[in-house]
């Protein structure tokens, strides 16, 4: 009976059902303290933007890093990989702390540490100390665990109905926009000095910290501080026991979307650098921005129109996965026609942009506030690993054949489609 009071009780096992979603009481007012809803949205959107910049902005300077610090390509790649792996490991821990205390008590210190660790990495680059640089990047990865995943949980706490999906769509669009601008921004900053991007992190983090601190009013804390660790772990197990049949497919499909997106971008980047195209630097960033722009526009639009319409969510997820599977399969036959290939990969990104805001809304809305931080963090952790493993697996598949590469990811998209059709069935209205 105690668990039912905390919001975990009899949600039912099996397919996703109306009772699996939070009531209107779990969300907070759309406006707080007279602040504009859109100002709050903008402040929240800075958090995933900073997270993306923390990794993607460094990609253009990796070749310079190898030369200036006299390190191998593998050592340079660890600057990116260690960040993602460390974040993926610590995300659940920071998710627990956000449930135990409050979201802002995790987000604000994380942004501060993120920025400070950027200075540590920059000093390592100036001194030529690879160990210092890597230590700073690992610390940044730890701090990153307390940013975007916790912001997603905060949105679930603050908003309900259409405002929740609207804010989550903007978060996903901000994430995509960061991927668009970060390689270009990193290349431009490197024109000053190759390690300049490291010094940019404190500036971006400070701006995000001030925005979240001053513009976001967190809903009043409930009884979550009173839940002991043992009870909390038991509650999380109960959530997966009761909802795992649809929640785990949501996790898988969301991770799959990021795995394919980053793998596609990495592979397209590799194609553009080689003959006969020989496109690099800012020009290459501009070409890679095309499929990402498709994702950004679609994710934002999806969040705006989604509201709490469960039937529309399922329809958009199905359409998105069909679009991904069809465009990736078609890429097998248009591989040497670069303009057509970019068009098909853009269609795949549009499909991803349809799918992700729906999944974000379902996952944040289906868990009570006292456990939302952990569930959204576990979801985000899987997304991080999808991002981390996409490029190496795409490289391996590309070494086999074009058919193996695009055939495999098209088949995975069809698997995701089957899981959505079979197991994920939102009610007509997903909240309130």
N, C-alpha and C positions, 0 to 999 in steps of 0.2 A: 504493500500500500504506500509505503514511503516513496518508492521509485515513481509511482504514478503521480504523486504530488510534485515531484521534480520535473515531470514532463516526459518521462521515458516509458511509462507504463505500457498499457495494452495497445500498441500501435498495429499489431498484427504482423504475421509473417507472410512472405511471398511477394506478389507484385505490389508495386507502389499504389497506395490508396489514399483517399481523402484524409483519413485519420492520421496519416503519417506527417501531415503538415502543421505548422505552427498556427496557433490562433492569433487573432488580431491583438490580443493582449501582450503577445511576445514582442511585437514591434513597438517602436517609439514614434513620437511625433515626427512628421516630415520636416518641420521647422522647429528650431529650438532657440530660445533667447532672442527671437526676432531676426535671426540670421537667415539669409536666403538659402533655399534648398540647393540652388545651383552653385552657390559659393561653397557649400559643404561638399557637393559632388566634386567640384574642382579641387578642393583640398585633398579629398580622398584619392582623386586620380593622380596626384603627384607622387603617391607612395609607390604604385607599381611602375611608374615612369622612372623613378630613381633606381628601383631594383633592376630594370632592364638596362639602363645606362651603365650600371655597375659591371656588366659583363660585355655586352655587345660593343660598347665604345672602345674597348681595348683591342678588339680583333684587328683593326687596321695597323696597330703599332707593333704587333707580334714580330714581323720580320725585322724591324728596327731594333727591337729588344734583343733578338738573337745576336745581331751584329755588335751592338753597343756593350752588351753584358757578356759576350762570348759564351753563350749557352746554346744547347742543342734545340732542335725543333720540339722534341718531346718535353724538355724543361719549359719552353715557352708555352706549350699547350696546357701545362699544369696550372698556369696562371688563370686560365678559364675553368679548367676541369675541377680544381680544388675548391674554387668558389662555389660551384654548383653542387658538388658532393657534400661539402660542409653544410651548406644551406639545407640540402635534402635531409641530412641526418638530424639537424637541430630544429627543424620546423615543428615536429610534434612536441618537443620539449617547450618551445616558446608558445605553442598552442595551448598546452596545459596551463602555463603561467598566466596566459590571457584569460582563461576560464577561472582560474583560482583568484586572480586579482581583477584587473580591468584591462580593456584593449589598449587604451592610451598609455597606461603604465608600462606596456611592452613596446608599443610602436615608437614612442618618443625617445627612450634610451637607445633603442635599436638604430634609429636614424642618427643619433649623436655618435654612437660607436662606429657606424658605417662610414661617416664622414672622417672621423679621426683615424680610422684604419687606412683610409685613402692616403692620408699624409704619411703614415708609416710606410706604405708601399712606395710612395713617391721618393721618400728618403732612401729607401733601399735601392731604387733605380739610380738616384744621384750618386750614392756611395759605391755603386757597382756590387752591392751585396744581395745576391739572389736569395739567400736565406731570409733576410729581412723583408724583401719584397713578397716572398711566398707567405711568410707569417702574417703580414698585413692583409694579403688576399684571403687567407683562411679566416682571419678575424672578421673581414667584411662578409664572408659567406655566413658566418655565425650570426652576425647582425642582420643580414638579409632575411634570415628565417623569421624575424619578428616584424617584418614590414608588410608586404602585399598579402600573405595568407591571413594575417590578423585583421587587416583592413577589410577583407572580404567578410570575416565574421562580424566586424563592427557594422557593416552595412546590413547584415541580417538582423542585428540588434536594433538598429535605428529605424529601418524602413519596413514597410509592408506593402502588399498588393503590387500595383504597377510601379511604385517608386523603388521597390527593391530591385526588380528586374532592370529598371531604367539605370539605377546607379551601378549595378553589376555589369551592364552592357557598356557603360562608360569606362569602367575599370578595365574591361577587356580591350576596349578601343585604345585606351591610354597605354596598355601593355604593348599593343601592336604598333602604336605611333612611336613608342620608344625604340622599337626594332627598326622602324623606318629611318629615324633621324640619327640614331646612335653611331652607325658606321660613318656617316657623313660628318657628324660632329667630331668624332674621334680623329678622322683624317684632317679636318681643319685645324683642330687644336695641335696636332702633331707638327703642323707647319711652323709653330712657334718653337717647340722643342719636343722631342719624341715622347718624353714622360709627362707632358702637360696634362693629358687626360686624367692622371691620378690626382692632380691638384684641383681638378674640376669637381670631384666628388664632394668635398666639404661644402662647396657653394650650393650645389643642388640639394644636398641633404639638409643644410641649414634652412633653405627656402621651404622645403617640404615640412620640416619640423615646425617652423613658425606657422605655416598654414594650418596644419593639423591641430596645433596647440590653441590657436586663436579662433579658428572657425568651426571646429568640431566639438559639439557638446555631447558627451557620451551619456546614454541612458543610465539612470541610477542603478547601482549595483544591487543585485538581489541576494539570495541566500547562498550564492556559490562559494563564498569564503568559508562557510561552515561545513562543506562537503570534504571529508577526509580523503586522503590519497587512495586508500583501499576501496572505499565506496565509489570513488570517481572511476577507478579502473574497472570495477565491477559494472558500473553504469555504461561505460564505453563498450564493454563486452556485450551487454544486453542490447545496446543499439545495433551492433553488427549481427547479433543473433536474430533480432526481430526484423531488421531492415536490410540485412546484408544481401539478400537476393536481388534487390534493385540498386542498393547503394554501391556495391562493388562494381557492377557493370557501368555505373555512372563514372566511377573513378577510372576504370579502364578506358572508357571511350574518351574522357577528357585528356588522359595521359597520351592516348594514341593520337589525338588531334595535334598536340604539341610535338610529339615525336615525328610525325609526318611533316609538319610545317618546318621545323628546324632542319630536318634531314633534306627536304626539298631545297631550302634556301642554301644550305651548305653545298649541295650538289650543283645547283645552278651557279653559285659563285665559282666553283671549280671549273665548270664548263666555260664561263665567260673569260676566265684568266688565260685559257689555253688557245692556241691557234684553231681556227682562223680568226677568232674574235679579239683576243688580246685586250680585253677591257679590264681595267683595274682602278683602284683608288676611288675617287668621288664619283666617277662615271659608273663604275660597277655598283656602288651604293645606290645610285639613281635607278638603275635597272632592277635591282633587288627590291627597291621600294614599291614597284608596281604590284606584285602579288600581296605585299604587306598592306598596301593602301586598300586593296580589295577587302582584306580582313578587317581593317579598322572601320571602314564605312559600314560594312555589313554588321559587325558586332555592335556598333553604336545604334544603327537602325533597328536591329533585332531587339535590343534592350528597350528602346522607346516604344515599339509596337507590342511587345510581349505581354506587358502588364502581368496579371496573374492567371492568364488563360492557359490552362493545362493542355487542352487539346491542340492549341496553336504551338505550344512547346514541342509536343511530340511530333507534330507535322513538320516543323522546321528542322528538328533533329534528323528526321528521316530524309527530308529533301537535301539537307547538308551532306549527309553521309552518301546518298546516291550521287550527288554532284562530285564528291571527292573520289568515289570509286570509279565513276565513268571517266572523269578527266584524267585520272592517273593511269587508267587502262589505255586510254587514247594516246597518252604520251609515249607509249611503246612504239607507235607507228609514226610519230611526228618528231622523233628525237633530233633529227638533223635539220629540222626547220625551226630555227631558234625563235622566230616571232610567234609561230603557232605554239611552240612549247611553252613560252612565257605566258601566252594566253590561257593554255590549259592549266598551268600551275596556279595562275591567278584564280581560275574557276575553283580549283581545289581549296585555295585559301578562303574564298568566299563561302564555300561549304563549311569550313572550319569556323568562320565568323558567325554562321547561323547556329552552329551547334553549341559553342562554348557558353554564351550567355544563358542558354536554356539549362545546361548542366549546372552552372554556377547558382542559378536561382533555385533549382530543385534541391541541391545539396545544402545550401545555407538555410533554406526555408523549412526543411524537413527535420531539423534537430533543434531541441530547446536551447535556450540561451546559455545555460550552465555548462553545456558540452559542445557548443558550436565551434569554439576555437580549436578544439582537438580535431573535430571531423573535417573542418575546412583546411586545417593544417596538414592532415594526412593526405587529403586530396591534392593540395598544393605540392606536397613532397613528391608524390607520384608524377605530377606535372614536371617538376624539376628534373627527375630522373629521365623522363621522356625527352626533355630538352638535351640532357647530357649524353644520352646514348643514341640519339638520332643521327648526328654526323658520322660517328665511327661505323655504325651498322650500314648506313647508306653507302659509305665508302667501300665497305666489304662487298655489298651486293652489286655495286657498280662494277667492281672488279670481275664479277662473274659474267654479267651481261646486262644490257638495258632491259631485256624482258624479265630477268630475275628481279631487278630493282623495282621497276614500276608494277610488275605483276604481283610482287609480294605485298607492296603497300596498298594496291587496289584490293587484294584479297583481305588484308587486315581491315580495310574500310568496310567491306562487305560483312566481315565478322562483327564489327561494331554495329552495323545496320541490323543484323540479326538479333543482337542483344537488346537493342532499343525496341525493336518490334515485339520481341518475346517477353521481355522482363520489365521494361520501363513504361508504365502506363499512368501518367499523372491524372488526377481527377480534373473535372471541368474547371474548377477554381482551386488554385494551389495554396491559398492562404486566406485568412480572414473569415 
